[in-house]
Amino acid sequence: MINPMLLINPGYFPPTSRYYGIETDTYQASNGSKITYLRRRLIPHPDQFDLLTEHVVKDGERLDVITAHYMNDSEQFWRICDANNVLDPNELTEMAGRMLRITLPQGIPGARNA
C-alpha cells in the first residue's frame, strides 16, 4: 500500500483549501524511510484580515450554515475560525450572542470605510 502522505505536494490543494501554498518537508525515520508531511500552517493575526461584516450567533446556529450564507461554501468555515482567532470551530457557535468577524481572506484588500 502506498502511503498517501507521499503523494502530497504544495500544488495539490486547491486555492480554496486552508492548506493551499503550504510547503512540504521530509522526515527521515531511523529505519531510513522518508515521510513527507505538510509544514505548519501559521494563522495570521485577525487584524490582518479586512472586515466585511459581523454576525451575531443565534441559539442553535451552525457554523457551516453561517459560512454558506456569507461565503457560499460551507467548507470555508476555517476562514471564519482564522478571522476570529479560534482553533476549534465548535467554539464559535457554543454561545448565542457571540459576535463573529466575517472577513476577506488574508492579502485580499477591501474598500476602506465602504
TORKOL-752134 format. One record per atom (N, C-alpha, C): chain; x negated, y, z; atom name; residue number from 0. Coordinates in steps of 0.001 Angstrom, whole numbers, plus 500000, padded with zeros to 6 digits. Example, Ala and Ser with C-alpha at 12.3 -4.5 7.8 and 13.67 -1.06 7.14 Angstrom:
# residues 2
torse chaine: A	xx: 486810	yy: 494310	zz: 507800	atome: N	num: 0
torse chaine: A	xx: 487700	yy: 495500	zz: 507800	atome: CA	num: 0
torse chaine: A	xx: 486800	yy: 496700	zz: 507800	atome: C	num: 0
torse chaine: A	xx: 487150	yy: 497750	zz: 507080	atome: N	num: 1
torse chaine: A	xx: 486330	yy: 498940	zz: 507140	atome: CA	num: 1
torse chaine: A	xx: 487100	yy: 500030	zz: 507870	atome: C	num: 1
This chain:
# residues 114
torse chaine: A	xx: 499163	yy: 498819	zz: 500000	atome: N	num: 0
torse chaine: A	xx: 500000	yy: 500000	zz: 500000	atome: CA	num: 0
torse chaine: A	xx: 499119	yy: 501242	zz: 500000	atome: C	num: 0
torse chaine: A	xx: 499492	yy: 502221	zz: 499212	atome: N	num: 1
torse chaine: A	xx: 498752	yy: 503482	zz: 499143	atome: CA	num: 1
torse chaine: A	xx: 499226	yy: 504400	zz: 500259	atome: C	num: 1
torse chaine: A	xx: 498280	yy: 504989	zz: 500953	atome: N	num: 2
torse chaine: A	xx: 498604	yy: 505969	zz: 501977	atome: CA	num: 2
torse chaine: A	xx: 499150	yy: 507212	zz: 501272	atome: C	num: 2
torse chaine: A	xx: 500416	yy: 507605	zz: 501515	atome: N	num: 3
torse chaine: A	xx: 500988	yy: 508751	zz: 500810	atome: CA	num: 3
torse chaine: A	xx: 500240	yy: 510050	zz: 501080	atome: C	num: 3
torse chaine: A	xx: 499566	yy: 510146	zz: 502212	atome: N	num: 4
torse chaine: A	xx: 498812	yy: 511362	zz: 502512	atome: CA	num: 4
torse chaine: A	xx: 497640	yy: 511543	zz: 501550	atome: C	num: 4
torse chaine: A	xx: 497195	yy: 510475	zz: 500916	atome: N	num: 5
torse chaine: A	xx: 496105	yy: 510583	zz: 499948	atome: CA	num: 5
torse chaine: A	xx: 496557	yy: 511288	zz: 498671	atome: C	num: 5
torse chaine: A	xx: 497849	yy: 511360	zz: 498477	atome: N	num: 6
torse chaine: A	xx: 498388	yy: 511979	zz: 497273	atome: CA	num: 6
torse chaine: A	xx: 498602	yy: 513482	zz: 497428	atome: C	num: 6
torse chaine: A	xx: 498445	yy: 513981	zz: 498630	atome: N	num: 7
torse chaine: A	xx: 498717	yy: 515394	zz: 498892	atome: CA	num: 7
torse chaine: A	xx: 497620	yy: 516267	zz: 498298	atome: C	num: 7
torse chaine: A	xx: 498036	yy: 517301	zz: 497631	atome: N	num: 8
torse chaine: A	xx: 497124	yy: 518357	zz: 497204	atome: CA	num: 8
torse chaine: A	xx: 497864	yy: 519673	zz: 497341	atome: C	num: 8
torse chaine: A	xx: 497159	yy: 520799	zz: 497427	atome: N	num: 9
torse chaine: A	xx: 497816	yy: 522074	zz: 497701	atome: CA	num: 9
torse chaine: A	xx: 498880	yy: 522452	zz: 496682	atome: C	num: 9
torse chaine: A	xx: 498746	yy: 521990	zz: 495447	atome: N	num: 10
torse chaine: A	xx: 499710	yy: 522346	zz: 494427	atome: CA	num: 10
torse chaine: A	xx: 500941	yy: 521461	zz: 494419	atome: C	num: 10
torse chaine: A	xx: 501005	yy: 520496	zz: 495312	atome: N	num: 11
torse chaine: A	xx: 502111	yy: 519540	zz: 495330	atome: CA	num: 11
torse chaine: A	xx: 503422	yy: 520173	zz: 495782	atome: C	num: 11
torse chaine: A	xx: 503348	yy: 521084	zz: 496715	atome: N	num: 12
torse chaine: A	xx: 504549	yy: 521644	zz: 497316	atome: CA	num: 12
torse chaine: A	xx: 505084	yy: 522801	zz: 496485	atome: C	num: 12
torse chaine: A	xx: 506401	yy: 522875	zz: 496314	atome: N	num: 13
torse chaine: A	xx: 506993	yy: 523966	zz: 495534	atome: CA	num: 13
torse chaine: A	xx: 506872	yy: 525295	zz: 496277	atome: C	num: 13
torse chaine: A	xx: 507001	yy: 526413	zz: 495584	atome: N	num: 14
torse chaine: A	xx: 506880	yy: 527732	zz: 496220	atome: CA	num: 14
torse chaine: A	xx: 507864	yy: 527956	zz: 497367	atome: C	num: 14
torse chaine: A	xx: 508958	yy: 527215	zz: 497409	atome: N	num: 15
torse chaine: A	xx: 509936	yy: 527372	zz: 498487	atome: CA	num: 15
torse chaine: A	xx: 509569	yy: 526593	zz: 499747	atome: C	num: 15
torse chaine: A	xx: 508508	yy: 525804	zz: 499696	atome: N	num: 16
torse chaine: A	xx: 508102	yy: 524990	zz: 500835	atome: CA	num: 16
torse chaine: A	xx: 507233	yy: 525783	zz: 501804	atome: C	num: 16
torse chaine: A	xx: 507398	yy: 525500	zz: 503080	atome: N	num: 17
torse chaine: A	xx: 506543	yy: 526155	zz: 504076	atome: CA	num: 17
torse chaine: A	xx: 505090	yy: 525705	zz: 503936	atome: C	num: 17
torse chaine: A	xx: 504867	yy: 524624	zz: 503210	atome: N	num: 18
torse chaine: A	xx: 503512	yy: 524103	zz: 503023	atome: CA	num: 18
torse chaine: A	xx: 502877	yy: 524553	zz: 501710	atome: C	num: 18
torse chaine: A	xx: 503588	yy: 525346	zz: 500939	atome: N	num: 19
torse chaine: A	xx: 503062	yy: 525833	zz: 499664	atome: CA	num: 19
torse chaine: A	xx: 501783	yy: 526637	zz: 499912	atome: C	num: 19
torse chaine: A	xx: 500748	yy: 526325	zz: 499190	atome: N	num: 20
torse chaine: A	xx: 499491	yy: 527064	zz: 499300	atome: CA	num: 20
torse chaine: A	xx: 498599	yy: 526639	zz: 500454	atome: C	num: 20
torse chaine: A	xx: 499060	yy: 525730	zz: 501293	atome: N	num: 21
torse chaine: A	xx: 498233	yy: 525254	zz: 502404	atome: CA	num: 21
torse chaine: A	xx: 497206	yy: 524276	zz: 501834	atome: C	num: 21
torse chaine: A	xx: 495965	yy: 524505	zz: 502169	atome: N	num: 22
torse chaine: A	xx: 494895	yy: 523656	zz: 501651	atome: CA	num: 22
torse chaine: A	xx: 494852	yy: 522321	zz: 502384	atome: C	num: 22
torse chaine: A	xx: 494210	yy: 521370	zz: 501748	atome: N	num: 23
torse chaine: A	xx: 493996	yy: 520073	zz: 502381	atome: CA	num: 23
torse chaine: A	xx: 492553	yy: 519981	zz: 502860	atome: C	num: 23
torse chaine: A	xx: 492325	yy: 519057	zz: 503731	atome: N	num: 24
torse chaine: A	xx: 490982	yy: 518761	zz: 504203	atome: CA	num: 24
torse chaine: A	xx: 490887	yy: 517243	zz: 504320	atome: C	num: 24
torse chaine: A	xx: 489681	yy: 516755	zz: 504512	atome: N	num: 25
torse chaine: A	xx: 489480	yy: 515311	zz: 504603	atome: CA	num: 25
torse chaine: A	xx: 488729	yy: 514984	zz: 505882	atome: C	num: 25
torse chaine: A	xx: 489231	yy: 513988	zz: 506566	atome: N	num: 26
torse chaine: A	xx: 488594	yy: 513480	zz: 507772	atome: CA	num: 26
torse chaine: A	xx: 488037	yy: 512103	zz: 507446	atome: C	num: 26
torse chaine: A	xx: 486780	yy: 511882	zz: 507811	atome: N	num: 27
torse chaine: A	xx: 486191	yy: 510565	zz: 507590	atome: CA	num: 27
torse chaine: A	xx: 486194	yy: 509812	zz: 508912	atome: C	num: 27
torse chaine: A	xx: 486943	yy: 508723	zz: 508950	atome: N	num: 28
torse chaine: A	xx: 487065	yy: 507909	zz: 510159	atome: CA	num: 28
torse chaine: A	xx: 485781	yy: 507118	zz: 510393	atome: C	num: 28
torse chaine: A	xx: 485646	yy: 506596	zz: 511601	atome: N	num: 29
torse chaine: A	xx: 484437	yy: 505843	zz: 511960	atome: CA	num: 29
torse chaine: A	xx: 484249	yy: 504595	zz: 511097	atome: C	num: 29
torse chaine: A	xx: 485340	yy: 504087	zz: 510524	atome: N	num: 30
torse chaine: A	xx: 485216	yy: 502905	zz: 509663	atome: CA	num: 30
torse chaine: A	xx: 484893	yy: 503280	zz: 508216	atome: C	num: 30
torse chaine: A	xx: 484695	yy: 504575	zz: 507980	atome: N	num: 31
torse chaine: A	xx: 484323	yy: 505046	zz: 506650	atome: CA	num: 31
torse chaine: A	xx: 485491	yy: 505456	zz: 505772	atome: C	num: 31
torse chaine: A	xx: 486708	yy: 505137	zz: 506188	atome: N	num: 32
torse chaine: A	xx: 487858	yy: 505530	zz: 505368	atome: CA	num: 32
torse chaine: A	xx: 488083	yy: 507039	zz: 505471	atome: C	num: 32
torse chaine: A	xx: 488593	yy: 507590	zz: 504393	atome: N	num: 33
torse chaine: A	xx: 488853	yy: 509030	zz: 504352	atome: CA	num: 33
torse chaine: A	xx: 490351	yy: 509274	zz: 504454	atome: C	num: 33
torse chaine: A	xx: 490700	yy: 510232	zz: 505280	atome: N	num: 34
torse chaine: A	xx: 492099	yy: 510583	zz: 505494	atome: CA	num: 34
torse chaine: A	xx: 492284	yy: 512039	zz: 505082	atome: C	num: 34
torse chaine: A	xx: 493139	yy: 512256	zz: 504100	atome: N	num: 35
torse chaine: A	xx: 493435	yy: 513609	zz: 503648	atome: CA	num: 35
torse chaine: A	xx: 494623	yy: 514136	zz: 504439	atome: C	num: 35
torse chaine: A	xx: 494528	yy: 515388	zz: 504869	atome: N	num: 36
torse chaine: A	xx: 495608	yy: 515983	zz: 505647	atome: CA	num: 36
torse chaine: A	xx: 495752	yy: 517450	zz: 505271	atome: C	num: 36
torse chaine: A	xx: 496913	yy: 517998	zz: 505603	atome: N	num: 37
torse chaine: A	xx: 497140	yy: 519422	zz: 505387	atome: CA	num: 37
torse chaine: A	xx: 496500	yy: 520193	zz: 506521	atome: C	num: 37
torse chaine: A	xx: 495861	yy: 521294	zz: 506173	atome: N	num: 38
torse chaine: A	xx: 495281	yy: 522146	zz: 507205	atome: CA	num: 38
torse chaine: A	xx: 496403	yy: 522817	zz: 507980	atome: C	num: 38
torse chaine: A	xx: 496056	yy: 523368	zz: 509088	atome: N	num: 39
torse chaine: A	xx: 497032	yy: 524010	zz: 509964	atome: CA	num: 39
torse chaine: A	xx: 497697	yy: 525191	zz: 509269	atome: C	num: 39
torse chaine: A	xx: 498981	yy: 525299	zz: 509438	atome: N	num: 40
torse chaine: A	xx: 499735	yy: 526435	zz: 508903	atome: CA	num: 40
torse chaine: A	xx: 499864	yy: 527472	zz: 510008	atome: C	num: 40
torse chaine: A	xx: 499279	yy: 528634	zz: 509782	atome: N	num: 41
torse chaine: A	xx: 499345	yy: 529701	zz: 510770	atome: CA	num: 41
torse chaine: A	xx: 500565	yy: 530563	zz: 510479	atome: C	num: 41
torse chaine: A	xx: 501372	yy: 530754	zz: 511483	atome: N	num: 42
torse chaine: A	xx: 502592	yy: 531532	zz: 511323	atome: CA	num: 42
torse chaine: A	xx: 502271	yy: 533004	zz: 511543	atome: C	num: 42
torse chaine: A	xx: 502612	yy: 533850	zz: 510573	atome: N	num: 43
torse chaine: A	xx: 502351	yy: 535281	zz: 510712	atome: CA	num: 43
torse chaine: A	xx: 503188	yy: 535888	zz: 511840	atome: C	num: 43
torse chaine: A	xx: 502731	yy: 537023	zz: 512356	atome: N	num: 44
torse chaine: A	xx: 503490	yy: 537743	zz: 513372	atome: CA	num: 44
torse chaine: A	xx: 504783	yy: 538251	zz: 512737	atome: C	num: 44
torse chaine: A	xx: 505905	yy: 538194	zz: 513456	atome: N	num: 45
torse chaine: A	xx: 507183	yy: 538624	zz: 512883	atome: CA	num: 45
torse chaine: A	xx: 507178	yy: 540042	zz: 512310	atome: C	num: 45
torse chaine: A	xx: 506352	yy: 540919	zz: 512839	atome: N	num: 46
torse chaine: A	xx: 506289	yy: 542293	zz: 512324	atome: CA	num: 46
torse chaine: A	xx: 505743	yy: 542361	zz: 510903	atome: C	num: 46
torse chaine: A	xx: 505157	yy: 541275	zz: 510415	atome: N	num: 47
torse chaine: A	xx: 504608	yy: 541264	zz: 509059	atome: CA	num: 47
torse chaine: A	xx: 505669	yy: 540965	zz: 507998	atome: C	num: 47
torse chaine: A	xx: 506897	yy: 540726	zz: 508429	atome: N	num: 48
torse chaine: A	xx: 507997	yy: 540468	zz: 507501	atome: CA	num: 48
torse chaine: A	xx: 508884	yy: 541704	zz: 507421	atome: C	num: 48
torse chaine: A	xx: 509353	yy: 542037	zz: 506229	atome: N	num: 49
torse chaine: A	xx: 510286	yy: 543152	zz: 506083	atome: CA	num: 49
torse chaine: A	xx: 511699	yy: 542678	zz: 506408	atome: C	num: 49
torse chaine: A	xx: 512337	yy: 543393	zz: 507320	atome: N	num: 50
torse chaine: A	xx: 513672	yy: 543049	zz: 507797	atome: CA	num: 50
torse chaine: A	xx: 514729	yy: 543350	zz: 506738	atome: C	num: 50
torse chaine: A	xx: 515581	yy: 542364	zz: 506473	atome: N	num: 51
torse chaine: A	xx: 516730	yy: 542570	zz: 505589	atome: CA	num: 51
torse chaine: A	xx: 517957	yy: 542931	zz: 506410	atome: C	num: 51
torse chaine: A	xx: 518198	yy: 542141	zz: 507447	atome: N	num: 52
torse chaine: A	xx: 519352	yy: 542361	zz: 508312	atome: CA	num: 52
torse chaine: A	xx: 519146	yy: 541581	zz: 509599	atome: C	num: 52
torse chaine: A	xx: 520073	yy: 541745	zz: 510497	atome: N	num: 53
torse chaine: A	xx: 520068	yy: 540957	zz: 511727	atome: CA	num: 53
torse chaine: A	xx: 521394	yy: 540204	zz: 511818	atome: C	num: 53
torse chaine: A	xx: 521349	yy: 539070	zz: 512456	atome: N	num: 54
torse chaine: A	xx: 522535	yy: 538221	zz: 512588	atome: CA	num: 54
torse chaine: A	xx: 522720	yy: 537878	zz: 514055	atome: C	num: 54
torse chaine: A	xx: 523935	yy: 538063	zz: 514557	atome: N	num: 55
torse chaine: A	xx: 524257	yy: 537681	zz: 515929	atome: CA	num: 55
torse chaine: A	xx: 524852	yy: 536274	zz: 515898	atome: C	num: 55
torse chaine: A	xx: 524220	yy: 535364	zz: 516623	atome: N	num: 56
torse chaine: A	xx: 524653	yy: 533966	zz: 516657	atome: CA	num: 56
torse chaine: A	xx: 525990	yy: 533850	zz: 517385	atome: C	num: 56
torse chaine: A	xx: 526910	yy: 533143	zz: 516751	atome: N	num: 57
torse chaine: A	xx: 528214	yy: 532866	zz: 517357	atome: CA	num: 57
torse chaine: A	xx: 528182	yy: 531474	zz: 517985	atome: C	num: 57
torse chaine: A	xx: 529057	yy: 531261	zz: 518936	atome: N	num: 58
torse chaine: A	xx: 529126	yy: 529972	zz: 519616	atome: CA	num: 58
torse chaine: A	xx: 529376	yy: 528853	zz: 518606	atome: C	num: 58
torse chaine: A	xx: 528545	yy: 527820	zz: 518639	atome: N	num: 59
torse chaine: A	xx: 528706	yy: 526664	zz: 517771	atome: CA	num: 59
torse chaine: A	xx: 528119	yy: 526811	zz: 516379	atome: C	num: 59
torse chaine: A	xx: 527533	yy: 527958	zz: 516079	atome: N	num: 60
torse chaine: A	xx: 526942	yy: 528145	zz: 514746	atome: CA	num: 60
torse chaine: A	xx: 525721	yy: 527264	zz: 514569	atome: C	num: 60
torse chaine: A	xx: 525497	yy: 526863	zz: 513327	atome: N	num: 61
torse chaine: A	xx: 524333	yy: 526034	zz: 512999	atome: CA	num: 61
torse chaine: A	xx: 523367	yy: 526836	zz: 512140	atome: C	num: 61
torse chaine: A	xx: 522086	yy: 526581	zz: 512355	atome: N	num: 62
torse chaine: A	xx: 521052	yy: 527311	zz: 511633	atome: CA	num: 62
torse chaine: A	xx: 521107	yy: 527053	zz: 510134	atome: C	num: 62
torse chaine: A	xx: 521420	yy: 525832	zz: 509722	atome: N	num: 63
torse chaine: A	xx: 521472	yy: 525560	zz: 508285	atome: CA	num: 63
torse chaine: A	xx: 522578	yy: 526358	zz: 507601	atome: C	num: 63
torse chaine: A	xx: 523683	yy: 526574	zz: 508295	atome: N	num: 64
torse chaine: A	xx: 524787	yy: 527358	zz: 507734	atome: CA	num: 64
torse chaine: A	xx: 524394	yy: 528835	zz: 507653	atome: C	num: 64
torse chaine: A	xx: 523753	yy: 529331	zz: 508696	atome: N	num: 65
torse chaine: A	xx: 523282	yy: 530723	zz: 508691	atome: CA	num: 65
torse chaine: A	xx: 522290	yy: 530925	zz: 507547	atome: C	num: 65
torse chaine: A	xx: 521363	yy: 529997	zz: 507423	atome: N	num: 66
torse chaine: A	xx: 520340	yy: 530088	zz: 506381	atome: CA	num: 66
torse chaine: A	xx: 520960	yy: 530037	zz: 504995	atome: C	num: 66
torse chaine: A	xx: 521907	yy: 529151	zz: 504778	atome: N	num: 67
torse chaine: A	xx: 522575	yy: 529065	zz: 503478	atome: CA	num: 67
torse chaine: A	xx: 523301	yy: 530368	zz: 503159	atome: C	num: 67
torse chaine: A	xx: 523886	yy: 530987	zz: 504170	atome: N	num: 68
torse chaine: A	xx: 524606	yy: 532246	zz: 503960	atome: CA	num: 68
torse chaine: A	xx: 523676	yy: 533360	zz: 503476	atome: C	num: 68
torse chaine: A	xx: 522537	yy: 533508	zz: 504126	atome: N	num: 69
torse chaine: A	xx: 521633	yy: 534613	zz: 503807	atome: CA	num: 69
torse chaine: A	xx: 520632	yy: 534294	zz: 502702	atome: C	num: 69
torse chaine: A	xx: 520262	yy: 533033	zz: 502551	atome: N	num: 70
torse chaine: A	xx: 519191	yy: 532680	zz: 501614	atome: CA	num: 70
torse chaine: A	xx: 519631	yy: 531736	zz: 500504	atome: C	num: 70
torse chaine: A	xx: 520896	yy: 531352	zz: 500530	atome: N	num: 71
torse chaine: A	xx: 521441	yy: 530434	zz: 499519	atome: CA	num: 71
torse chaine: A	xx: 520707	yy: 529096	zz: 499462	atome: C	num: 71
torse chaine: A	xx: 520063	yy: 528724	zz: 500555	atome: N	num: 72
torse chaine: A	xx: 519334	yy: 527453	zz: 500603	atome: CA	num: 72
torse chaine: A	xx: 519146	yy: 527068	zz: 502069	atome: C	num: 72
torse chaine: A	xx: 519898	yy: 526093	zz: 502518	atome: N	num: 73
torse chaine: A	xx: 519851	yy: 525710	zz: 503936	atome: CA	num: 73
torse chaine: A	xx: 518488	yy: 525177	zz: 504370	atome: C	num: 73
torse chaine: A	xx: 517676	yy: 524721	zz: 503414	atome: N	num: 74
torse chaine: A	xx: 516359	yy: 524183	zz: 503759	atome: CA	num: 74
torse chaine: A	xx: 515318	yy: 525272	zz: 504024	atome: C	num: 74
torse chaine: A	xx: 515695	yy: 526529	zz: 503875	atome: N	num: 75
torse chaine: A	xx: 514776	yy: 527634	zz: 504150	atome: CA	num: 75
torse chaine: A	xx: 514850	yy: 528098	zz: 505607	atome: C	num: 75
torse chaine: A	xx: 515449	yy: 527287	zz: 506472	atome: N	num: 76
torse chaine: A	xx: 515581	yy: 527634	zz: 507891	atome: CA	num: 76
torse chaine: A	xx: 514250	yy: 528024	zz: 508514	atome: C	num: 76
torse chaine: A	xx: 513168	yy: 527457	zz: 508025	atome: N	num: 77
torse chaine: A	xx: 511838	yy: 527725	zz: 508584	atome: CA	num: 77
torse chaine: A	xx: 511463	yy: 529197	zz: 508430	atome: C	num: 77
torse chaine: A	xx: 512013	yy: 529875	zz: 507428	atome: N	num: 78
torse chaine: A	xx: 511739	yy: 531309	zz: 507262	atome: CA	num: 78
torse chaine: A	xx: 512358	yy: 532111	zz: 508400	atome: C	num: 78
torse chaine: A	xx: 513547	yy: 531699	zz: 508845	atome: N	num: 79
torse chaine: A	xx: 514173	yy: 532379	zz: 509982	atome: CA	num: 79
torse chaine: A	xx: 513391	yy: 532065	zz: 511253	atome: C	num: 79
torse chaine: A	xx: 512896	yy: 530842	zz: 511374	atome: N	num: 80
torse chaine: A	xx: 512038	yy: 530496	zz: 512522	atome: CA	num: 80
torse chaine: A	xx: 510797	yy: 531383	zz: 512539	atome: C	num: 80
torse chaine: A	xx: 510130	yy: 531509	zz: 511400	atome: N	num: 81
torse chaine: A	xx: 508929	yy: 532344	zz: 511315	atome: CA	num: 81
torse chaine: A	xx: 509241	yy: 533788	zz: 511689	atome: C	num: 81
torse chaine: A	xx: 510333	yy: 534318	zz: 511152	atome: N	num: 82
torse chaine: A	xx: 510689	yy: 535719	zz: 511374	atome: CA	num: 82
torse chaine: A	xx: 511046	yy: 536004	zz: 512828	atome: C	num: 82
torse chaine: A	xx: 511392	yy: 534962	zz: 513571	atome: N	num: 83
torse chaine: A	xx: 511777	yy: 535123	zz: 514972	atome: CA	num: 83
torse chaine: A	xx: 510774	yy: 534503	zz: 515935	atome: C	num: 83
torse chaine: A	xx: 509600	yy: 534127	zz: 515407	atome: N	num: 84
torse chaine: A	xx: 508507	yy: 533584	zz: 516214	atome: CA	num: 84
torse chaine: A	xx: 508948	yy: 532369	zz: 517044	atome: C	num: 84
torse chaine: A	xx: 509629	yy: 531436	zz: 516377	atome: N	num: 85
torse chaine: A	xx: 510161	yy: 530251	zz: 517038	atome: CA	num: 85
torse chaine: A	xx: 509651	yy: 529006	zz: 516323	atome: C	num: 85
torse chaine: A	xx: 509199	yy: 528024	zz: 517083	atome: N	num: 86
torse chaine: A	xx: 508748	yy: 526763	zz: 516501	atome: CA	num: 86
torse chaine: A	xx: 509863	yy: 525721	zz: 516455	atome: C	num: 86
torse chaine: A	xx: 510754	yy: 525741	zz: 517430	atome: N	num: 87
torse chaine: A	xx: 511853	yy: 524775	zz: 517493	atome: CA	num: 87
torse chaine: A	xx: 513112	yy: 525418	zz: 516912	atome: C	num: 87
torse chaine: A	xx: 513554	yy: 524992	zz: 515734	atome: N	num: 88
torse chaine: A	xx: 514724	yy: 525602	zz: 515099	atome: CA	num: 88
torse chaine: A	xx: 515979	yy: 525586	zz: 515977	atome: C	num: 88
torse chaine: A	xx: 516138	yy: 524562	zz: 516804	atome: N	num: 89
torse chaine: A	xx: 517325	yy: 524471	zz: 517663	atome: CA	num: 89
torse chaine: A	xx: 517416	yy: 525626	zz: 518650	atome: C	num: 89
torse chaine: A	xx: 516273	yy: 526181	zz: 519010	atome: N	num: 90
torse chaine: A	xx: 516229	yy: 527287	zz: 519962	atome: CA	num: 90
torse chaine: A	xx: 516989	yy: 528512	zz: 519448	atome: C	num: 90
torse chaine: A	xx: 517025	yy: 528678	zz: 518137	atome: N	num: 91
torse chaine: A	xx: 517640	yy: 529874	zz: 517558	atome: CA	num: 91
torse chaine: A	xx: 519148	yy: 529942	zz: 517753	atome: C	num: 91
torse chaine: A	xx: 519809	yy: 528812	zz: 517858	atome: N	num: 92
torse chaine: A	xx: 521271	yy: 528812	zz: 517972	atome: CA	num: 92
torse chaine: A	xx: 521768	yy: 528237	zz: 519300	atome: C	num: 92
torse chaine: A	xx: 520882	yy: 528052	zz: 520246	atome: N	num: 93
torse chaine: A	xx: 521278	yy: 527492	zz: 521548	atome: CA	num: 93
torse chaine: A	xx: 522214	yy: 528416	zz: 522316	atome: C	num: 93
torse chaine: A	xx: 522020	yy: 529725	zz: 522143	atome: N	num: 94
torse chaine: A	xx: 522783	yy: 530670	zz: 522940	atome: CA	num: 94
torse chaine: A	xx: 523517	yy: 531661	zz: 522038	atome: C	num: 94
torse chaine: A	xx: 524831	yy: 531689	zz: 522176	atome: N	num: 95
torse chaine: A	xx: 525622	yy: 532671	zz: 521441	atome: CA	num: 95
torse chaine: A	xx: 525192	yy: 534071	zz: 521870	atome: C	num: 95
torse chaine: A	xx: 525179	yy: 534985	zz: 520913	atome: N	num: 96
torse chaine: A	xx: 524786	yy: 536361	zz: 521194	atome: CA	num: 96
torse chaine: A	xx: 523340	yy: 536668	zz: 520849	atome: C	num: 96
torse chaine: A	xx: 522566	yy: 535646	zz: 520585	atome: N	num: 97
torse chaine: A	xx: 521169	yy: 535880	zz: 520218	atome: CA	num: 97
torse chaine: A	xx: 521107	yy: 536599	zz: 518875	atome: C	num: 97
torse chaine: A	xx: 520224	yy: 537571	zz: 518796	atome: N	num: 98
torse chaine: A	xx: 520023	yy: 538332	zz: 517565	atome: CA	num: 98
torse chaine: A	xx: 518909	yy: 537674	zz: 516760	atome: C	num: 98
torse chaine: A	xx: 519210	yy: 537303	zz: 515518	atome: N	num: 99
torse chaine: A	xx: 518214	yy: 536705	zz: 514631	atome: CA	num: 99
torse chaine: A	xx: 517786	yy: 537716	zz: 513581	atome: C	num: 99
torse chaine: A	xx: 516492	yy: 537794	zz: 513367	atome: N	num: 100
torse chaine: A	xx: 515957	yy: 538619	zz: 512283	atome: CA	num: 100
torse chaine: A	xx: 516022	yy: 537810	zz: 510994	atome: C	num: 100
torse chaine: A	xx: 516602	yy: 538403	zz: 509961	atome: N	num: 101
torse chaine: A	xx: 516639	yy: 537806	zz: 508630	atome: CA	num: 101
torse chaine: A	xx: 515716	yy: 538670	zz: 507782	atome: C	num: 101
torse chaine: A	xx: 514653	yy: 538068	zz: 507269	atome: N	num: 102
torse chaine: A	xx: 513610	yy: 538854	zz: 506614	atome: CA	num: 102
torse chaine: A	xx: 513272	yy: 538326	zz: 505229	atome: C	num: 102
torse chaine: A	xx: 512501	yy: 539122	zz: 504520	atome: N	num: 103
torse chaine: A	xx: 511889	yy: 538674	zz: 503275	atome: CA	num: 103
torse chaine: A	xx: 510673	yy: 537832	zz: 503633	atome: C	num: 103
torse chaine: A	xx: 510236	yy: 536959	zz: 502741	atome: N	num: 104
torse chaine: A	xx: 509014	yy: 536199	zz: 503014	atome: CA	num: 104
torse chaine: A	xx: 507812	yy: 537136	zz: 503164	atome: C	num: 104
torse chaine: A	xx: 506816	yy: 536693	zz: 503891	atome: N	num: 105
torse chaine: A	xx: 505608	yy: 537493	zz: 504073	atome: CA	num: 105
torse chaine: A	xx: 505011	yy: 537829	zz: 502716	atome: C	num: 105
torse chaine: A	xx: 504601	yy: 539088	zz: 502577	atome: N	num: 106
torse chaine: A	xx: 503953	yy: 539522	zz: 501349	atome: CA	num: 106
torse chaine: A	xx: 504915	yy: 540046	zz: 500303	atome: C	num: 106
torse chaine: A	xx: 506214	yy: 539922	zz: 500554	atome: N	num: 107
torse chaine: A	xx: 507195	yy: 540484	zz: 499630	atome: CA	num: 107
torse chaine: A	xx: 507778	yy: 541714	zz: 500303	atome: C	num: 107
torse chaine: A	xx: 507404	yy: 542900	zz: 499824	atome: N	num: 108
torse chaine: A	xx: 507857	yy: 544126	zz: 500475	atome: CA	num: 108
torse chaine: A	xx: 509308	yy: 544438	zz: 500142	atome: C	num: 108
torse chaine: A	xx: 509969	yy: 545028	zz: 501102	atome: N	num: 109
torse chaine: A	xx: 511333	yy: 545509	zz: 500897	atome: CA	num: 109
torse chaine: A	xx: 511320	yy: 547022	zz: 500839	atome: C	num: 109
torse chaine: A	xx: 512432	yy: 547593	zz: 500474	atome: N	num: 110
torse chaine: A	xx: 512544	yy: 549050	zz: 500426	atome: CA	num: 110
torse chaine: A	xx: 512628	yy: 549577	zz: 501848	atome: C	num: 110
torse chaine: A	xx: 511802	yy: 550525	zz: 502164	atome: N	num: 111
torse chaine: A	xx: 511809	yy: 551125	zz: 503498	atome: CA	num: 111
torse chaine: A	xx: 513011	yy: 552056	zz: 503632	atome: C	num: 111
torse chaine: A	xx: 513654	yy: 551986	zz: 504798	atome: N	num: 112
torse chaine: A	xx: 514794	yy: 552846	zz: 505112	atome: CA	num: 112
torse chaine: A	xx: 515882	yy: 552778	zz: 504051	atome: C	num: 112
torse chaine: A	xx: 516099	yy: 551603	zz: 503500	atome: N	num: 113
torse chaine: A	xx: 517131	yy: 551453	zz: 502456	atome: CA	num: 113
torse chaine: A	xx: 518508	yy: 551451	zz: 503068	atome: C	num: 113
